[in-house]
């Protein structure tokens, strides 16, 4: 059966990095990702199950890997060769759709007793992702033993990783649950307080999911209601979606600092002469979610966060060069937000992140963020579309592994139709 396999191949890795300077995803054809015929992965233990992928998303971390721009930090917690794909809607052999929670924690790895993080339900903080019964791999989709979502051969999963999909959910709704869970964790962990100014920089899948999580969970009384929610979005369709999802204002990123300045009544530490760009604010937003993860985005977040405010890195950063003097002088908290586990709500209730993510997806019909889906045979087109999603008016690009997907009618741009904006 066919699968996309990512191998350790340094010449192809270097070639992909070079070509990706022309645009994310453009190096897919010459990089280490290949379409191969393969057998399904073996079950690591008797209690594991087989999952046949139906839809599998292309994530920003996948693009960083394919562009050869992911951090070398990950070298010790992945294993080669692996089948990518961790945003997965699948089907069990016994029937029934499931969403994969891809983190490979202690339970999945057969480690007993589990590490302290897993014992507390914080699987994203697992201390054993390179140990146990499986090859190293922080998640399914980066582990040689599990398979991944970009495959007709399927993957294997521990039952603790699987969440049943409600009948009312479309396939597109289901496939975005995993990235929405990442956003939910970031929002819950940020410790929002009532009346705070909250800014979101970036409005791709993660940024829009953060907006949806803030509005849904605050309306339900699960987190505090922010005073205002501002979003910096590069493209018009992103600004429209952010407003539909509940942002008070969505504007271009270069206007976001000015909007935060007006909302907070701050001054700008800039050259006061007319025509000069704004500089760091004297006050600013209480919380800024960076859903991009670049040096420029981190620097912009530090410009508009108030003293003792919080900058939450939702988008995956790599090696960046950022001046941290303002973080030190203004005592700003810079924190990462990775994966999911158990969230503690304002009521003190402890809820699994994925349970909250299902609520957020249902509230906003977030399957509409899936703009296009491709058969894996057309992976080069799919990856290039994902790399240029914002510019092309799209949000989430996925692979369609459902029976007959290769025969579905194509529309403008070539992908198979799945609904959403194109």
PyMOL commands that set and color helices and strands:
alter all, ss='L'
color gray80, all
select helices_A, chain A and resi 10-22+60-66+72-77+116-119+123-125+159-161+171-175+177-189+205-219+236-244+253-264+295-304+325-329+353-364+366-369+376-387+405-407
alter helices_A, ss='H'
color red, helices_A
select strands_A, chain A and resi 2-6+33-37+49-57+88-92+97-100+155-157+162-164+197-201+228-232+249-251+285-290+305-313+333-336+342-344+350-352+370-374+396-400
alter strands_A, ss='S'
color yellow, strands_A
deselect
rebuild
show_as cartoon
